[in-house]
C-alpha cells in the first residue's frame, strides 16, 4: 500500500480507536500524512524510536503493540517455559501508557510481566531483568530526544540490549504480523487475576542501590569527607532524581541540592528545548540559581538517567560543561589509578570504548598495563563484551564509556548508568578537592601528562523520505569516491564497517574488521587525526565525529576547525 492507502486503511479499520481516527482526520498537511504513513516505524537493532502520534510511522499503542507481539512470538519460540519480561518506563509523555500496552500484549500471550509501579531509570531495568531472571526486558524511553519523541528498547536476559542477531529474529516475527487484528490486549485486572502481572516492589530498588554503593573505591575518603563536597544536581524532569539522590545521601553526601525547577518528572521538559546533558542550556537554571554557593560540582542526568553531563569551573573561574570524552577520560584515569593504589587493579583489566570515542584513554591505560578494546557505536556492544568476559573468564572488565556521555562500572548492569556514574564522579571530585583541585584542573594535569586531544561532533538532521535518500547518497559517495588527503594530510586508513574492511592506503593492504556489520566509515590520517561518518540508528540524522591530537590545546583547536571545514565540504559537495 502507498501512504494514502495506508492512511485510508487506518481511518476505516474497526481496530483503530475513534480518538486516533479524529487525530488523523484533523491533518490538513499532505506532507504530514505522507510522513506518518510512507513507511512503518522500523524496529531497529535496539527497538523503536519515533514521534508520538497516529500513523504507521509514529509511536503509539498500535506500533508498540505490534512490536510487543513480535517479541512475544520470538520469546515463545526461543524458550519453552518460565518466560517473564520486566518492564520500566521514564517520564516522557505516554511512557506509562506504552508500558501498559506492552504489558497487556505480553500477558495476552501468556507471558508473565514484572512492571515497575512508577518511573525508573533505564539502567534499573537492565539490573532488574538480570535480578529477576527475566527472559527479556523493555524500557519505554526516547533517552535524550526532544519531547515529541518516545521509544521502546528491548533487553536480553543478560540485561544488555538485544544483539543484532536477536533483533533480526524479532523483526522477522514483527514483519509476519499482517494486521493489527492479530494482536490481543489483556486487561491489567485480568492479568493480575491470572498471576501474569507482578508489580515490582521496593526490594529491587534496595538491591540496586546496595550494588551501586559497593562500587565505591576509596571507601575511607568517602566515609570521612563526603559531607564536604557541594553538589548541584538536575534530573532535567526525568527519572534520576530519587535513585541518584538516594545513593549519594546513603554514602554521606549531605550537601546535594536538586534544581527545584527541574526536579519533578515532566514529559514536556518545560525548562529546556532539548533534555540532553550534552547541551549547556540544560544547566542555565542551575548556574543562575546556585552558582553563588560555589558548588564543587554541577551535574545533570537525561530523562531515563543513563547519560550524565558535568559542569566545573575552568581556569577563568567560568563554569564549563565537560565533554563526554573528557569526563570518560577523567573517570578512566581515576578508576585505574585508584584501583592500583588500593591494590585492586586486575592484571588482565580492560577498558572498553567505542570507535568514535577519544583515543586519550589509550596512553593512560598503557601506563597502568590496562588493555583498551574498541567496539561499534552503541553501549550494547560494551554490554556484549562484558557478557563475553564473564562467560569465558578471559578478561576483567573495569570501565566502559562512549563520547555521548555514557559510562558504566561494575557488571550487574549491562548498559550505561548515570546513577553509578554520578556516584563515581562525586567520589572523583572529592578526591581532587582534597588535593586542592577541581575536575577541570585535574583534566589539565592529564593533558600535560598524556598529550592534548580534542574531539567534536557534527550532527545534520535530514527528515523524511528525501532526507533518508540524501543520507544514503552521502554514505555511498564517501565509501567509493573519497579523497586521498585532507588539508594536505594523507588519509592512512579507511575503515568500512559495512563491508568489514580495513584498508591501508599507504602500504596498500587490507584486512577484515572483526566487528559486526554497520553502515559506518572511519578515516584515519597520518597525523593521528580521524573522522567517522555514521547515520544515526534512532533519529533522522547523519553524524560526523572528529578527533585531533596536538602539542597544545590551541594547536588542537586550530587543527579541529580545519578538519571540520574539510569534512563539511565533503558532506555538502
C-alpha positions, 0 to 999 in steps of 0.5 A: 500500500502507498501512504494514502492507502495506508492512511485510508486503511487506518481511518476505516479499520474497526481496530483503530480507536475513534480518538486516533481516527479524529487525530488523523482526520484533523491533518490538513498537511499532505506532507504530514500524512505522507510522513506518518504513513510512507513507511512503518516505524522500523524496529531497529537493532535496539527497538523503536524510536519515533514521534508520538502520534497516529500513523504507521510511522509514529509511536503509539499503542498500535506500533508498540503493540505490534512490536510487543507481539513480535517479541512475544512470538520470538520469546515463545519460540526461543524458550519453552517455559518460565518466560517473564519480561520486566518492564520500566518506563521514564517520564516522557509523555505516554511512557506509562501508557506504552508500558501498559500496552506492552504489558497487556500484549505480553500477558495476552500471550501468556507471558508473565510481566514484572512492571515497575509501579512508577518511573525508573531509570533505564539502567534499573531495568537492565539490573532488574531483568538480570535480578529477576531472571527475566527472559527479556526486558523493555524500557519505554524511553526516547533517552535524550530526544526532544519531547515529541519523541518516545521509544521502546528498547528491548533487553536480553536476559543478560540485561544488555540490549538485544544483539543484532542477531536477536533483533533480526529474529524479532523483526522477522516475527514483527514483519509476519504480523499482517494486521493489527487484528492479530494482536490481543490486549489483556486487561491489567485486572485480568492479568493480575487475576491470572498471576501474569502481572507482578508489580515490582516492589521496593526490594529491587530498588534496595538491591540496586542501590546496595550494588551501586554503593559497593562500587565505591573505591576509596571507601575511607575518603568517602566515609570521612569527607563526603559531607564536604563536597557541594553538589548541584544536581538536575534530573532535567524532569526525568527519572534520576532524581530519587535513585541518584539522590538516594545513593549519594545521601546513603554514602554521606553526601549531605550537601546535594541540592536538586534544581527545584525547577527541574526536579519533578518528572515532566514529559514536556521538559518545560525548562529546556528545548532539548533534555540532553546533558550534552547541551549547556542550556540544560544547566542555565537554571542551575548556574543562575540559581546556585552558582553563588554557593560555589558548588564543587560540582554541577551535574545533570542526568537525561530523562531515563538517567543513563547519560550524565553531563558535568559542569566545573569551573575552568581556569577563568573561574567560568563554569564549563560543561565537560565533554563526554570524552573528557569526563570518560577520560577523567573517570578512566584515569581515576578508576585505574589509578585508584584501583592500583593504589588500593591494590585492586587493579586486575592484571588482565583489566580492560577498558572498553570504548567505542570507535568514535570515542577519544583515543586519550584513554589509550596512553593512560591505560598503557601506563597502568598495563590496562588493555583498551578494546574498541567496539561499534557505536552503541553501549550494547556492544560494551554490554556484549563484551562484558557478557563475553568476559564473564562467560569465558573468564578471559578478561576483567572488565573495569570501565566502559564509556562512549563520547555521548556521555555514557559510562558504566562500572561494575557488571550487574548492569549491562548498559550505561548508568548515570546513577553509578556514574554520578556516584563515581564522579562525586567520589572523583571530585572529592578526591581532587578537592582534597588535593586542592583541585577541581575536575577541570584542573585535574583534566589539565594535569592529564593533558600535560601528562598524556598529550592534548586531544580534542574531539567534536561532533557534527550532527545534520538532521535530514527528515523524511523520505528525501532526507533518508535518500540524501543520507544514503547518497552521502554514505555511498559517495564517501565509501567509493569516491573519497579523497586521498588527503585532507588539508594536505594530510594523507588519509592512512586508513579507511575503515568500512564497517559495512563491508568489514574492511580495513584498508591501508592506503599507504602500504596498500593492504587490507584486512577484515574488521572483526566487528559486526556489520554497520553502515559506518566509515572511519578515516584515519590520517597520518597525523593521528587525526580521524573522522567517522561518518555514521547515520544515526540508528534512532533519529533522522540524522547523519553524524560526523565525529572528529578527533585531533591530537596536538602539542597544545590545546590551541594547536588542537583547536586550530587543527579541529576547525580545519578538519571540520571545514574539510569534512563539511565540504565533503558532506555538502559537495 
